[in-house]
Amino acid sequence: MQPAEAYGERLRRLQALTDSDLARLGVDDLLDVVLERVRDLLSVDTGAVLLLDPSGAYLVATSALGLEEETRQGVRIPVGRGFAGRVAQERRAVTIPEVDHGNVLNPILREKGIRSLLGVPLCVGDDVIGVLHVGTLAPRAFTDDDAELLQLAADRIALATRARMTVAERAAASALQRSLLPGLLPDVPGLEFAARYVPGGGGDVGGDWYDVFALPSGQLCVVVGDVVGRGLPASVAMGRLRSAVRAYALVSEDPAEILRRLDEQVRHFERDVMATVLCAIVDAAQHTVRISSAGHPPPVLAAPGRAGELVEVPTDLPVGLPRPRSRHSVTVDLPVGGGLVLYTDGLVERRTEPLDEGLGRLTAAVGPGPAEAVCAAVMGRMIGGDHAVDDVALLVVMRTSPAPAGSLRLVEPAVPQSLRVVRHAVRTYLGAVGATAEDVADVVLAVGEAAANVVEHAYGPAGGALEVVLHRDGPRLSITVADTGSWREARGINRGRGTTMIAALVDDVRIDRDTAGTRVVMTRTIGDERGEDR
Amino acid sequence: MTDAGVASRGADPGRLEIALSGEIDLQNAGAVERQLDDLVSNTTESVTIDLTRLTYLDSAGLRVLFGLASRLELLQVHLELRVPRGSVVRRAVEVSGLGEVVAID
């Protein structure tokens, strides 16, 4: 074959580097196949592709041929150092006719007995995304033709890799987003939830999130946030912020304190992240919500018989700014039949209209109703048939009308740890059946006392069960706290006060004691019918 | 675990101010009692306990306060409880009769 013919043949084979039969391969498989073709094309012994990691400071061995140790050991080469690092920094072909300790950093290249190297950058537009290099076990003087050919191969690899990485990154970001947004919102008696998440322009997800979770105290934490930025980095940061909020909510139940700690966390660990977050804590009886805002748009309060209105939350600065700032919170009543609408700015911001107009349309769209219906009405009014430009997250929390009748039955082990569980269940139940704050305080204490008596006095060391039943029929609440043990009188000083307290807290109390156990049966009128000063 | 906070404040060591927060029940009353005992020394002249931020107090917790009240009476240390109207635990303090042995603000 004449030289010109040989070159033509090489070019034809080059065309085949990334042809259509490779279209369905992922990044790793694609690189493996292409490296094999490059090896045959240039008659070399080894080949490797190193891709720039997200920090932009290191090249990571991603595919290798004849140098499989590179990828298995996860070789990382700092940009600017060693052979590959020099190729990435100089953005041009580099050749090393004689490999020695001075010009090659990576011991694997030396141990393999590689004598000569040729490397070219992988470029997409002005960005270097990695390095492709080939090597020979016999000394070889790589020519300009070799370098040109390898660069052609590199350009094809770069484009195919970037396209696949973009697709993979989008898929990963979208999968991450889906896995982090709670698909199933918690089941909390007395409250109803509904949520929507719509990725913005082009289906590229961003860093919006919402979260609803119960705290051990029986309080409920509701969060909506927006990490500045788009794509996988924003989604990943969102995931970390979401976890941090959950962790801090276990430490403090003050939303301003939760956001203060989150801000501290972001400033320390997440250099380039900024986010707006709204954190709200619903008290266990569901009467009030305490809200703190880190630069986030205010939630809308829905109340029966009234138009939706923006909650006047003091807007503190977003999290992730250079210096710590003081944070504030506001407590608002959560009326029965009403609720809160939380959202990210993508819902209300339009390039063509002032923000106040968007907020005005939102408050007009919010009214009392089932959470799903409120959610649907808001999305219909705010988004309609448009493609959202920015991500939109929407979370609706509605306090349902109290059930006119309903029961709570709990069976817990008769141990001190159960007392807290019982109190929280009772608080939540009472909130759901429309008890006033005073009713809740009195009934929780009465049940707590009767339950503590069971824990202390009903059983021997083997223990037993503590049963609590609350039943509401109209304004009348009946409460039974039962055990299956044998009663003994209180021992020690300052004991036996519980029974006296119970009598003062409920309308009447009766203690039934027989061989099957003891039942403390109490009744109390609850709700506004009680007609007392609150 | 039931959580309660016991924090002392005020610069004058003779006049002790203690703020309680969280919940006190059978499970943690003993721990709260030990923390209170550690704060009161024999140079203490008066103790003020603020219950404003307490969200639950049952008879086990009240027992701790009754016990403290009788010991401080013996030591001639003045004890005062701060339970403003509207505090969640005010009812518990009222119905327990603690007001008859301790000054309540």
Interface residues (C-beta under 8 A of the other chain):
Chain A: S217 P416 Q417 L419 R420 R423 E438 A441 D442 V444 L445 G448 E449 A452 V455 E456 N494 R495 R497 G498 T500 M501 A504 L505
Chain B: M1 T2 E23 D25 L26 Q27 Y56 D58 S59 A60 L62 R63 F66 G67 V88 R91 A92 V95 S96 G97
